[in-house]
Amino acid sequence: MITLRKAGQRGHFDFGWLDTNHTFSFGEYHDPSHMGFRSLRVINEDRVAAGKGFGTHGHRDMEILTYVLEGALEHKDSTGTQGIIKPGDAQRMSAGSGIMHSEKNASDEEPVHFLQIWIMPSERGIAPGYEQKHFPAGDRLNKPRVIASPDGREGSVRLRQDAVIHSTVLDPGTAGGSAEVTFALSPGRGAWIQVARGSVEVGHGFAEAGAGTWTALAQSDGAALSGEERITLRASGKAEVLLFDLA
């Protein structure tokens, strides 16, 4: 079963320095029918103007993943960690018992475009933590690449939750008329698909109907899938997609 969350249906605010879209309820945007999916609580798509950013603020008991699409984002937090997050990086900040941090566009000339993702942790009150790793586009080209997981598999960043996040870049230029990637899901698990760039078709329902069904998703669309054994992504143009495999 698939449930769509179209880009235009999301909560949207434009503050001048920040243009933000909320897939799920967040801040001033509240929709009781969109409070998250399983342990996935937040997907915010943010565009921050040059030289602007979020001042120092606090979080608790949340796994926060930042995924930059264009530009660069500067991070500083109360553990003494600081760095620059660029496209291809996955940054995980465990808020745990409490952390203060700030995020700023690292450029004074160009905007930064990124996704900020919150996963509810399996434990509360853990020590705050930070991890950042780079995943080259070539390692994600027409194949799934784990970028976050509970056990750090395949060199991914670690999450305090039974959630696995895959990234893939689909490019039919290297595979013919279309590019495809297939994900297998264990019984009882659900998947969320977030189209970061481009557009894709999602193949689902294979277990029930043999040939399955194809559903189109455009840029910034999302979709929840439950009761699936496998999911296929197909693109006729270049696309970038995140797939969340959730308990």
C-alpha positions as CSV (number, residue, x, y, z in Angstrom):
1,M,0.0,0.0,0.0
2,I,1.3,3.5,-0.9
3,T,0.2,6.8,0.5
4,L,1.4,10.0,-1.3
5,R,2.5,13.2,0.3
6,K,2.8,15.6,-2.6
7,A,5.2,18.5,-2.4
8,G,2.5,21.2,-2.7
9,Q,0.5,19.7,0.2
10,R,3.3,20.4,2.7
11,G,3.4,23.2,5.3
12,H,5.2,26.1,3.8
13,F,6.7,29.3,5.2
14,D,8.8,32.0,3.6
15,F,10.6,34.3,6.1
16,G,12.7,36.0,3.5
17,W,16.0,34.6,4.7
18,L,14.4,31.1,5.0
19,D,12.1,29.3,2.7
20,T,10.9,26.1,4.3
21,N,8.6,23.2,3.6
22,H,7.4,20.7,6.2
23,T,6.4,17.2,5.2
24,F,5.1,16.6,8.8
25,S,3.9,18.9,11.6
26,F,6.7,21.1,12.8
27,G,6.9,24.4,14.6
28,E,4.0,26.7,13.6
29,Y,2.7,24.1,11.1
30,H,0.3,21.5,12.8
31,D,-1.6,18.9,10.9
32,P,-2.8,16.0,13.1
33,S,-3.0,13.7,10.0
34,H,0.7,14.3,9.2
35,M,2.6,13.8,12.5
36,G,5.3,11.5,11.1
37,F,5.6,7.9,9.8
38,R,6.8,5.3,12.3
39,S,10.0,6.6,13.9
40,L,10.4,9.3,11.1
41,R,9.2,12.5,12.7
42,V,10.4,15.4,10.5
43,I,11.5,16.1,7.0
44,N,12.0,19.8,6.4
45,E,13.2,21.1,3.1
46,D,15.0,24.4,3.7
47,R,16.6,27.0,1.6
48,V,18.6,29.6,3.5
49,A,19.8,32.8,2.0
50,A,23.5,33.7,1.7
51,G,25.1,34.6,5.1
52,K,21.9,33.8,7.0
53,G,21.1,31.0,9.4
54,F,19.6,29.6,12.6
55,G,21.0,31.1,15.8
56,T,22.0,28.9,18.8
57,H,19.0,26.8,20.0
58,G,18.5,23.6,21.8
59,H,17.2,20.1,21.2
60,R,16.6,17.0,23.3
61,D,16.0,13.3,22.6
62,M,16.1,13.3,18.8
63,E,18.3,11.9,16.1
64,I,18.8,14.8,13.6
65,L,20.2,14.1,10.1
66,T,21.2,16.9,7.8
67,Y,21.5,16.2,4.1
68,V,22.7,19.1,1.9
69,L,21.6,19.2,-1.8
70,E,23.3,22.5,-2.9
71,G,25.7,24.9,-1.2
72,A,27.3,24.4,2.2
73,L,26.0,24.6,5.7
74,E,28.1,25.5,8.7
75,H,27.4,23.7,12.0
76,K,28.5,24.5,15.6
77,D,27.3,22.8,18.8
78,S,27.8,22.8,22.6
79,T,30.0,19.6,22.4
80,G,32.7,21.7,20.7
81,T,32.0,20.2,17.3
82,Q,32.0,22.4,14.2
83,G,32.2,21.8,10.5
84,I,30.9,22.4,7.0
85,I,28.3,20.1,5.5
86,K,28.3,19.8,1.7
87,P,26.5,17.7,-0.9
88,G,27.2,14.1,-0.5
89,D,27.6,14.4,3.3
90,A,25.4,12.9,5.9
91,Q,25.6,14.6,9.3
92,R,24.0,13.0,12.4
93,M,23.5,14.9,15.6
94,S,22.1,13.0,18.6
95,A,20.4,15.6,20.8
96,G,20.1,13.1,23.7
97,S,20.0,14.6,27.1
98,G,20.3,18.1,25.6
99,I,22.5,19.9,23.0
100,M,22.7,23.5,21.8
101,H,23.7,24.2,18.2
102,S,23.6,26.7,15.4
103,E,23.4,26.3,11.6
104,K,24.4,29.0,9.1
105,N,24.8,29.2,5.4
106,A,28.6,28.9,4.9
107,S,28.5,31.2,1.9
108,D,28.0,35.0,1.8
109,E,27.0,34.8,-1.9
110,E,25.0,31.6,-2.6
111,P,21.9,30.0,-0.9
112,V,22.1,26.6,0.7
113,H,19.4,24.0,0.0
114,F,19.1,21.0,2.4
115,L,16.9,18.4,4.1
116,Q,16.8,18.2,7.8
117,I,15.4,14.9,9.1
118,W,14.4,13.9,12.6
119,I,14.2,10.3,13.8
120,M,12.8,9.5,17.2
121,P,15.4,7.6,19.2
122,S,14.9,4.2,20.8
123,E,16.4,5.6,24.1
124,R,15.9,8.9,25.9
125,G,18.5,10.8,27.8
126,I,21.6,9.4,26.0
127,A,24.8,11.5,25.8
128,P,24.7,14.0,22.9
129,G,26.8,13.0,19.9
130,Y,27.9,14.0,16.4
131,E,29.0,12.2,13.3
132,Q,29.6,13.3,9.7
133,K,30.6,11.2,6.7
134,H,30.8,11.7,2.9
135,F,29.2,9.5,0.4
136,P,30.4,10.3,-3.2
137,A,27.7,10.4,-5.9
138,G,29.6,7.6,-7.7
139,D,29.0,5.2,-4.8
140,R,25.3,5.9,-5.0
141,L,24.9,5.8,-8.8
142,N,22.1,3.5,-9.9
143,K,22.4,1.5,-6.7
144,P,21.3,2.0,-3.0
145,R,23.9,3.2,-0.5
146,V,23.3,3.1,3.2
147,I,24.1,6.5,4.7
148,A,22.6,5.9,8.2
149,S,21.8,2.8,10.2
150,P,21.7,1.5,13.8
151,D,24.9,-0.5,13.4
152,G,27.0,1.8,11.2
153,R,26.8,-0.8,8.4
154,E,28.7,-0.1,5.2
155,G,30.5,2.9,6.9
156,S,27.2,4.8,7.5
157,V,26.6,7.2,10.3
158,R,24.9,5.5,13.4
159,L,21.3,6.1,14.5
160,R,19.9,5.3,17.9
161,Q,16.9,3.7,16.2
162,D,16.0,0.7,14.1
163,A,16.0,2.8,10.9
164,V,18.1,2.5,7.8
165,I,18.4,5.4,5.4
166,H,19.5,4.7,1.8
167,S,20.5,7.3,-0.8
168,T,20.6,6.7,-4.5
169,V,21.4,8.8,-7.6
170,L,19.5,7.5,-10.7
171,D,21.0,8.4,-14.0
172,P,19.7,6.6,-17.2
173,G,22.7,8.0,-19.1
174,T,24.7,5.2,-17.6
175,A,22.0,2.5,-17.9
176,G,20.1,3.1,-21.2
177,G,16.6,4.5,-21.5
178,S,15.8,4.3,-17.8
179,A,17.6,3.6,-14.5
180,E,16.2,1.3,-11.8
181,V,17.1,0.5,-8.2
182,T,15.3,-2.2,-6.1
183,F,15.0,-2.3,-2.3
184,A,13.9,-5.4,-0.3
185,L,11.9,-4.9,2.9
186,S,11.6,-7.4,5.7
187,P,8.1,-8.4,6.9
188,G,6.5,-5.8,9.1
189,R,8.7,-2.9,8.1
190,G,7.6,0.2,6.3
191,A,9.3,2.6,3.9
192,W,9.3,6.3,3.3
193,I,10.5,7.6,-0.1
194,Q,11.6,11.2,-0.4
195,V,12.5,12.6,-3.9
196,A,15.3,15.1,-3.3
197,R,15.8,15.9,-7.0
198,G,14.2,15.0,-10.3
199,S,11.2,12.6,-10.6
200,V,10.8,8.9,-10.4
201,E,8.3,6.1,-10.7
202,V,7.8,3.8,-7.7
203,G,7.1,0.1,-8.4
204,H,5.1,-1.5,-5.5
205,G,2.6,-4.2,-4.9
206,F,4.7,-6.9,-6.5
207,A,3.9,-9.5,-3.8
208,E,0.2,-9.1,-4.2
209,A,-0.2,-8.6,-7.9
210,G,2.8,-10.1,-9.6
211,A,3.6,-7.3,-12.1
212,G,3.0,-4.6,-9.5
213,T,1.9,-1.0,-9.9
214,W,3.9,2.1,-10.8
215,T,3.2,5.4,-9.1
216,A,4.8,8.7,-10.3
217,L,6.6,11.0,-7.8
218,A,7.9,14.5,-8.7
219,Q,10.7,16.5,-7.0
220,S,10.1,17.0,-3.3
221,D,7.2,14.5,-3.2
222,G,7.2,11.8,-0.5
223,A,5.4,8.5,-0.1
224,A,4.7,6.0,2.7
225,L,4.7,2.3,1.9
226,S,3.5,-0.5,4.1
227,G,3.1,-4.3,3.5
228,E,5.6,-4.4,0.7
229,E,8.3,-7.0,0.1
230,R,10.2,-5.0,-2.4
231,I,10.1,-1.5,-3.9
232,T,11.6,-0.4,-7.2
233,L,12.5,3.1,-8.2
234,R,12.7,3.9,-11.9
235,A,13.8,7.2,-13.5
236,S,14.0,8.4,-17.2
237,G,16.1,11.4,-16.1
238,K,18.6,12.1,-13.4
239,A,17.1,11.9,-9.9
240,E,18.2,11.7,-6.3
241,V,16.1,9.8,-3.7
242,L,16.2,8.9,-0.1
243,L,14.6,5.7,1.1
244,F,13.9,5.1,4.8
245,D,13.5,1.5,5.9
246,L,11.7,1.7,9.3
247,A,10.7,-0.8,12.0
